[in-house]
């Protein structure tokens, strides 16, 4: 599974990033609490170019280079094919950041750990970016890209 963009419908409003950040900040997706009390950080970036915009999010590669490069085994893949980071095992070496061919892994601002899109694993049935996109520009897709 991965988030698929339809840039034709994307307004570039950035709500995908806002709700992504809030969903991962420990306030159950409450945007106001997350941004007033927490340290929200989106797991994906919004790209705007030539009057088009789209969210740049993890592709959950079948043969993910980040998993192969992780020295502690913090990067894993679940039974659905979602690549995620076990933050308890991550030591912040950022090897995964260097080997991701798409630039989808980043250092966390509030700790020395890596973060990435995990399709809101364990938070809800639908990733926050997809659920709260006002124009329906995002959807979950079955296909998985290879690096």
Phi and psi restraints in degrees (value plus and minus 20) as a CYANA .aco file:
   2 UNK   PHI    -175.9  -135.9
   2 UNK   PSI     144.4   184.4
   3 UNK   PHI    -105.0   -65.0
   3 UNK   PSI     107.2   147.2
   4 UNK   PHI    -129.1   -89.1
   4 UNK   PSI     117.3   157.3
   5 UNK   PHI    -119.1   -79.1
   5 UNK   PSI     126.7   166.7
   6 UNK   PHI    -142.6  -102.6
   6 UNK   PSI      72.5   112.5
   7 UNK   PHI     -83.0   -43.0
   7 UNK   PSI     -39.1     0.9
   8 UNK   PHI     -83.7   -43.7
   8 UNK   PSI     -51.9   -11.9
   9 UNK   PHI    -117.1   -77.1
   9 UNK   PSI     -31.5     8.5
  10 UNK   PHI     -93.8   -53.8
  10 UNK   PSI     108.6   148.6
  11 UNK   PHI    -111.6   -71.6
  11 UNK   PSI     -32.4     7.6
  12 UNK   PHI      54.9    94.9
  12 UNK   PSI       3.1    43.1
  13 UNK   PHI     -92.0   -52.0
  13 UNK   PSI     -45.6    -5.6
  14 UNK   PHI      64.8   104.8
  14 UNK   PSI     -14.5    25.5
  15 UNK   PHI     -83.4   -43.4
  15 UNK   PSI     -48.3    -8.3
  16 UNK   PHI     -78.9   -38.9
  16 UNK   PSI     -63.0   -23.0
  17 UNK   PHI     -89.7   -49.7
  17 UNK   PSI     -61.2   -21.2
  18 UNK   PHI     -80.5   -40.5
  18 UNK   PSI     -70.6   -30.6
  19 UNK   PHI     -91.0   -51.0
  19 UNK   PSI     -52.0   -12.0
  20 UNK   PHI     -81.5   -41.5
  20 UNK   PSI     -69.6   -29.6
  21 UNK   PHI     -80.7   -40.7
  21 UNK   PSI     -64.7   -24.7
  22 UNK   PHI     -85.9   -45.9
  22 UNK   PSI     -56.7   -16.7
  23 UNK   PHI     -84.5   -44.5
  23 UNK   PSI     -47.8    -7.8
  24 UNK   PHI    -121.8   -81.8
  24 UNK   PSI     -12.5    27.5
  25 UNK   PHI    -120.1   -80.1
  25 UNK   PSI     -14.0    26.0
  26 UNK   PHI      67.1   107.1
  26 UNK   PSI     -12.0    28.0
  27 UNK   PHI    -132.6   -92.6
  27 UNK   PSI       8.1    48.1
  28 UNK   PHI      32.9    72.9
  28 UNK   PSI      18.0    58.0
  29 UNK   PHI      58.5    98.5
  29 UNK   PSI     -14.2    25.8
  30 UNK   PHI     -93.8   -53.8
  30 UNK   PSI      83.5   123.5
  31 UNK   PHI     -80.3   -40.3
  31 UNK   PSI     -63.8   -23.8
  32 UNK   PHI     -84.5   -44.5
  32 UNK   PSI     -68.0   -28.0
  33 UNK   PHI     -83.3   -43.3
  33 UNK   PSI     -63.0   -23.0
  34 UNK   PHI     -79.9   -39.9
  34 UNK   PSI     -64.1   -24.1
  35 UNK   PHI    -102.3   -62.3
  35 UNK   PSI     -41.2    -1.2
  36 UNK   PHI    -109.6   -69.6
  36 UNK   PSI     -55.1   -15.1
  37 UNK   PHI    -132.7   -92.7
  37 UNK   PSI     -41.6    -1.6
  38 UNK   PHI    -123.6   -83.6
  38 UNK   PSI    -180.8  -140.8
  39 UNK   PHI    -151.7  -111.7
  39 UNK   PSI      46.1    86.1
  40 UNK   PHI     -85.6   -45.6
  40 UNK   PSI     120.8   160.8
  41 UNK   PHI    -165.1  -125.1
  41 UNK   PSI     101.3   141.3
  42 UNK   PHI     -86.5   -46.5
  42 UNK   PSI     127.9   167.9
  43 UNK   PHI    -112.4   -72.4
  43 UNK   PSI     -14.7    25.3
  44 UNK   PHI    -168.7  -128.7
  44 UNK   PSI     136.3   176.3
  45 UNK   PHI    -131.0   -91.0
  45 UNK   PSI     124.6   164.6
  46 UNK   PHI    -111.6   -71.6
  46 UNK   PSI     106.1   146.1
  47 UNK   PHI    -128.7   -88.7
  47 UNK   PSI     113.0   153.0
  48 UNK   PHI    -144.4  -104.4
  48 UNK   PSI     105.5   145.5
  49 UNK   PHI    -173.8  -133.8
  49 UNK   PSI     109.9   149.9
  50 UNK   PHI      29.3    69.3
  50 UNK   PSI      30.7    70.7
  51 UNK   PHI      44.4    84.4
  51 UNK   PSI      -1.9    38.1
  52 UNK   PHI    -142.6  -102.6
  52 UNK   PSI     134.7   174.7
  53 UNK   PHI    -165.4  -125.4
  53 UNK   PSI     133.9   173.9
  54 UNK   PHI    -183.1  -143.1
  54 UNK   PSI     138.9   178.9
  55 UNK   PHI    -111.3   -71.3
  55 UNK   PSI     114.4   154.4
  56 UNK   PHI    -121.0   -81.0
  56 UNK   PSI      80.6   120.6
  57 UNK   PHI    -147.4  -107.4
  57 UNK   PSI     145.5   185.5
  58 UNK   PHI     -75.9   -35.9
  58 UNK   PSI     121.9   161.9
  59 UNK   PHI    -114.2   -74.2
  59 UNK   PSI     -24.3    15.7
  60 UNK   PHI      28.4    68.4
  60 UNK   PSI      38.0    78.0
  61 UNK   PHI     -74.5   -34.5
  61 UNK   PSI     125.2   165.2
  62 UNK   PHI     -83.8   -43.8
  62 UNK   PSI     -67.6   -27.6
  63 UNK   PHI    -130.2   -90.2
  63 UNK   PSI      53.1    93.1
  64 UNK   PHI     -88.9   -48.9
  64 UNK   PSI      98.1   138.1
  65 UNK   PHI     -80.8   -40.8
  65 UNK   PSI     -50.7   -10.7
  66 UNK   PHI     -84.3   -44.3
  66 UNK   PSI     -59.7   -19.7
  67 UNK   PHI     -85.8   -45.8
  67 UNK   PSI     -64.4   -24.4
  68 UNK   PHI     -85.0   -45.0
  68 UNK   PSI     -49.0    -9.0
  69 UNK   PHI    -110.1   -70.1
  69 UNK   PSI     -36.6     3.4
  70 UNK   PHI     -86.0   -46.0
  70 UNK   PSI     101.2   141.2
  71 UNK   PHI     -97.7   -57.7
  71 UNK   PSI     -37.2     2.8
  72 UNK   PHI    -130.4   -90.4
  72 UNK   PSI     -27.0    13.0
  73 UNK   PHI      60.6   100.6
  73 UNK   PSI      -3.2    36.8
  74 UNK   PHI     -88.6   -48.6
  74 UNK   PSI     -54.2   -14.2
  75 UNK   PHI    -104.4   -64.4
  75 UNK   PSI     105.6   145.6
  76 UNK   PHI    -160.2  -120.2
  76 UNK   PSI     150.5   190.5
  77 UNK   PHI    -146.8  -106.8
  77 UNK   PSI     111.7   151.7
  78 UNK   PHI    -106.5   -66.5
  78 UNK   PSI    -198.4  -158.4
  79 UNK   PHI     -85.3   -45.3
  79 UNK   PSI     -39.8     0.2
  80 UNK   PHI    -109.3   -69.3
  80 UNK   PSI     -24.9    15.1
  81 UNK   PHI      72.5   112.5
  81 UNK   PSI     -11.4    28.6
  82 UNK   PHI    -100.6   -60.6
  82 UNK   PSI     103.9   143.9
  83 UNK   PHI    -104.8   -64.8
  83 UNK   PSI     108.2   148.2
  84 UNK   PHI    -160.7  -120.7
  84 UNK   PSI     146.1   186.1
  85 UNK   PHI    -131.6   -91.6
  85 UNK   PSI     106.6   146.6
  86 UNK   PHI    -103.3   -63.3
  86 UNK   PSI      80.7   120.7
  87 UNK   PHI     -83.6   -43.6
  87 UNK   PSI     -41.7    -1.7
  88 UNK   PHI     -91.6   -51.6
  88 UNK   PSI     -44.0    -4.0
  89 UNK   PHI    -118.2   -78.2
  89 UNK   PSI     -37.3     2.7
  90 UNK   PHI     -90.6   -50.6
  90 UNK   PSI     110.1   150.1
  91 UNK   PHI    -126.4   -86.4
  91 UNK   PSI     -16.9    23.1
  92 UNK   PHI      54.1    94.1
  92 UNK   PSI      12.0    52.0
  93 UNK   PHI     -97.5   -57.5
  93 UNK   PSI     -42.1    -2.1
  94 UNK   PHI      42.6    82.6
  94 UNK   PSI       4.1    44.1
  95 UNK   PHI     -81.7   -41.7
  95 UNK   PSI     -57.7   -17.7
  96 UNK   PHI     -81.4   -41.4
  96 UNK   PSI     -57.8   -17.8
  97 UNK   PHI     -81.6   -41.6
  97 UNK   PSI     -62.0   -22.0
  98 UNK   PHI     -91.4   -51.4
  98 UNK   PSI     -52.1   -12.1
  99 UNK   PHI    -113.8   -73.8
  99 UNK   PSI     -34.7     5.3
 100 UNK   PHI     -85.9   -45.9
 100 UNK   PSI      96.6   136.6
 101 UNK   PHI     -90.1   -50.1
 101 UNK   PSI     -30.0    10.0
 102 UNK   PHI    -131.1   -91.1
 102 UNK   PSI     -24.0    16.0
 103 UNK   PHI      50.3    90.3
 103 UNK   PSI      14.9    54.9
 104 UNK   PHI    -114.6   -74.6
 104 UNK   PSI     -22.7    17.3
 105 UNK   PHI    -132.0   -92.0
 105 UNK   PSI     119.2   159.2
 106 UNK   PHI    -160.2  -120.2
 106 UNK   PSI     137.3   177.3
 107 UNK   PHI     -90.4   -50.4
 107 UNK   PSI     122.6   162.6
 108 UNK   PHI     -95.4   -55.4
 108 UNK   PSI     122.7   162.7
 109 UNK   PHI     -92.0   -52.0
 109 UNK   PSI     -48.7    -8.7
 110 UNK   PHI    -124.3   -84.3
 110 UNK   PSI     -16.5    23.5
 111 UNK   PHI    -175.8  -135.8
 111 UNK   PSI     153.5   193.5
 112 UNK   PHI    -116.6   -76.6
 112 UNK   PSI      31.8    71.8
 113 UNK   PHI    -145.5  -105.5
 113 UNK   PSI     142.2   182.2
 114 UNK   PHI    -111.6   -71.6
 114 UNK   PSI     129.8   169.8
 115 UNK   PHI    -153.0  -113.0
 115 UNK   PSI     135.5   175.5
 116 UNK   PHI    -182.0  -142.0
 116 UNK   PSI     148.0   188.0
 117 UNK   PHI     -82.6   -42.6
 117 UNK   PSI     110.5   150.5
 118 UNK   PHI    -143.8  -103.8
 118 UNK   PSI       2.1    42.1
 119 UNK   PHI      35.8    75.8
 119 UNK   PSI      13.0    53.0
 120 UNK   PHI      35.1    75.1
 120 UNK   PSI      19.3    59.3
 121 UNK   PHI     -73.8   -33.8
 121 UNK   PSI     104.5   144.5
 122 UNK   PHI      60.9   100.9
 122 UNK   PSI     -21.3    18.7
 123 UNK   PHI    -122.5   -82.5
 123 UNK   PSI     -61.1   -21.1
 124 UNK   PHI    -182.3  -142.3
 124 UNK   PSI     156.0   196.0
 125 UNK   PHI     -95.7   -55.7
 125 UNK   PSI     -48.9    -8.9
 126 UNK   PHI    -142.0  -102.0
 126 UNK   PSI     115.0   155.0
 127 UNK   PHI     -76.0   -36.0
 127 UNK   PSI     123.8   163.8
 128 UNK   PHI     -78.0   -38.0
 128 UNK   PSI     -58.4   -18.4
 129 UNK   PHI     -82.3   -42.3
 129 UNK   PSI     -58.5   -18.5
 130 UNK   PHI     -93.2   -53.2
 130 UNK   PSI     -65.5   -25.5
 131 UNK   PHI     -82.7   -42.7
 131 UNK   PSI     -53.8   -13.8
 132 UNK   PHI    -128.3   -88.3
 132 UNK   PSI      -9.2    30.8
 133 UNK   PHI     -91.2   -51.2
 133 UNK   PSI      96.7   136.7
 134 UNK   PHI     -89.0   -49.0
 134 UNK   PSI     -40.3    -0.3
 135 UNK   PHI    -127.4   -87.4
 135 UNK   PSI     -18.6    21.4
 136 UNK   PHI      48.5    88.5
 136 UNK   PSI      11.4    51.4
 137 UNK   PHI     -98.8   -58.8
 137 UNK   PSI     -32.9     7.1
 138 UNK   PHI    -138.1   -98.1
 138 UNK   PSI     125.4   165.4
 139 UNK   PHI    -172.4  -132.4
 139 UNK   PSI     140.3   180.3
 140 UNK   PHI    -102.7   -62.7
 140 UNK   PSI     114.5   154.5
 141 UNK   PHI    -142.2  -102.2
 141 UNK   PSI     129.5   169.5
 142 UNK   PHI     -97.3   -57.3
 142 UNK   PSI     -55.2   -15.2
 143 UNK   PHI     -86.8   -46.8
 143 UNK   PSI     130.0   170.0
 144 UNK   PHI    -144.5  -104.5
 144 UNK   PSI     110.4   150.4
 145 UNK   PHI     -99.7   -59.7
 145 UNK   PSI     132.5   172.5
 146 UNK   PHI    -128.0   -88.0
 146 UNK   PSI     125.1   165.1
